[in-house]
Amino acid sequence: MALILGFLFGLVGTAISMRLAIRVGALDYPNAIKIHSSPTPTIGGLGILSGSAFASLPLMYLSGNYWSIALPMILGSLVIFAVGLIDDLAGLKPMQKVVGQVLAAFVYVVMSMHTRIDLAVSEFLWVTVLTVGLSNSFNLFDGIDGVLAGTAALMALAGSVVARMSGDPYWSIILLAVAGGCIGFLVFNLPPAKTFMGDCGSLYLGYMLGLAIYRLGFLALRPIRSVFGWLLIMAVPICDTAFAIVRRTLGRSGVLLGDRRHIYDRLSHCLDGDVLKTDLIIWSMTAVLSLLGVCAIRNLNSYWPPILVIIAYIVLFYVGRLLGCLSSD
């Protein structure tokens, strides 16, 4: 139900966001880095937010007492969405965005109302690392039509399964709604895209999945082993971010300077610019890794999850090297 409602609300919300973007001038114009051919509405993240929020909150309410989970998540996600929206509309400096991302993590921890300072500090550190890291990783990964929305939907679906296995119905509902919102948005974002999610969408998705990893991984009974599964689920955007850092550092072009040598760029180049085929390959990779991640979390007592993580990352780095993702030339 959450998946279907998320899709419907996401579909309607995205359509509304496109009209709103045109009215307020929130358009993304082509340039040397941005390869689309015409000005495109760029606050489609509003559709993803609408889908996930309007679908999950009523269902969580019907499931019982949920405010202890919902309130911190709602307020924190609104802060991160606002940071992205301001960046889409007016532009923010990188450090300003990071401060906003840290503020979103702080709001989540404060609203969780811990009675012990040491627990609150520990949670703030982990939530900050996860949400800031994934928000920026997702922001980097949002470079061609459809790729991030489809990838995030698959990872959210995998997270929902993990939540069910962990006995957490609330986060299962939340992640199903997030996946539905992404799919609803994807109707308008498939190549050639009629709208982009913008920073408000990519930062929001990274934040929500970062919170999910913290709640379902770091608070699990065996967090160290559980994290191996999440490393598999998130492997594609994590590796793409690592490639970008290595490439830009070795090329001395500046870590914050954009380029067109991400996994999806190089893969699209190999496929003669076929964006849909590129999406399908990346989504297939994500689906396989997500399935392996869920299996790893289900078999925490086994020895193979850490071995599988090592193999998966070695393979991804080898593929990235073959595609030229590590080279700045």
Secondary structure, 3 states (H helix, E strand, C coil): CHHHHHHHHHHHHHHHHHHHHHHHCCEECCCCCCCCCCCEECCCHHHHHHHHHHHHHHHHHHCCCCHHHHHHHHHHHHHHHHHHHHHHHCCCCHHHHHHHHHHHHHHHHHHCCCCCHHHHHHHHHHHHHHHHHHHHHHHHHCCCCCHHHHHHHHHHHHHHHHHHHCCCHHHHHHHHHHHHHHHHHHHHHCCCCCCCCHHHHHHHHHHHHHHHHHHHHHCCCCHHHHHHHHHHHCHHHHHHHHHHHHHHHHCCCCCCCCCCCCHHHHHHHHCCCCHHHHHHHHHHHHHHHHHHHHHHHHCCCCCHHHHHHHHHHHHHHHHHHHHCCCCCC
